[in-house]
Amino acid sequence: MKNTKINKSVIIDSHCHLDFRTLANDISGVLSRAKSEGVHKMLTIGTNYREISEIISLSERYEEIFFATGVHPNQPSDDLKFNNEDLLSICEHKRMIGVGETGLDFHYSQGSKKDQIKSLIQHIEVAKEADLPVIIHARNADKEIGKILSEQYHKSPFKCVMHCFSSGSYLAEEVIDLGFYLSMSGIITFKNSQNLRKIFSKVPIDKVLVETDSPYLAPAPHRGKSNEPAFVSFIAKKGAEVLNVDEDFFRNQTTKNFFTLFKKAF
């Protein structure tokens, strides 16, 4: 990927899916292209902790890769039901640095609302016990997620990032008030995302992360193609513009934010 205008200072892809075939089949190329864009660390996410042998292997083979896992809200209801101790045991792995992604998705999975809510609360309980941050997926459930996160935080505090944030200003304000982070994805570069850019323009830069969610949501000018960690550079460029800061500062600050949130990463 050639773009001489992109600053090559270090940046981190805080959320990707390296076990998906489009990336896993070319992992050495993916890592090489990422490094050429300054992406020296990345967090790969398991969507069902029962099936994570590949992401654990990747994290053990490559020092650039950390992993997190849980049960994605779009998983079948039977998989959303789990024993906290099973997930806690995986949290002991030295390369597992976060719990999730979990959350609520009332767009694709309306039929499992009750199971999703119970699963989300369990993930938060596990994260508290393991002293790891929670990684949240939110779609068409802003009010419910805001209520649950606030209630659980006030029972006992925990750390959290809203992955691939594309919700409304209500949820943004709610979670920022709790000290949580918002993660900026390739959606920020889409032409029809003016409202999202407006929301992020008001977020304190020390509460912003960047991610690709690859292989999904490739940023402009690669929209519609398979996404990969190297493309986080395009997100950083747009993010710096939205927050009206120098791109190098944006990259350095979001990298600092990553290590502040994911304290187990090293």
Secondary structure, 3 states (H helix, E strand, C coil): CCCCCCCCCCEEEEEECCCCHHHHCCHHHHHHHHHHCCEEEEEEEECEHHHCHHHHHHHHHCCCEEEEECECCCCCHHHHCCCHHHHHHHHCCCCEEEEEEEEEECCCCHHHHHHHHHHHHHHHHHHHHHCCCEEEEEECCHHHHHHHHHHHHHHCCCCEEECCCCCCHHHHHHHHHCCCEEEECHHHHCCCCHHHHHHHHCCCHHHEEECCCCCCCCCCCCCCCCCCHHHHHHHHHHHHHHHCCCHHHHHHHHHHHHHHHCCCCC
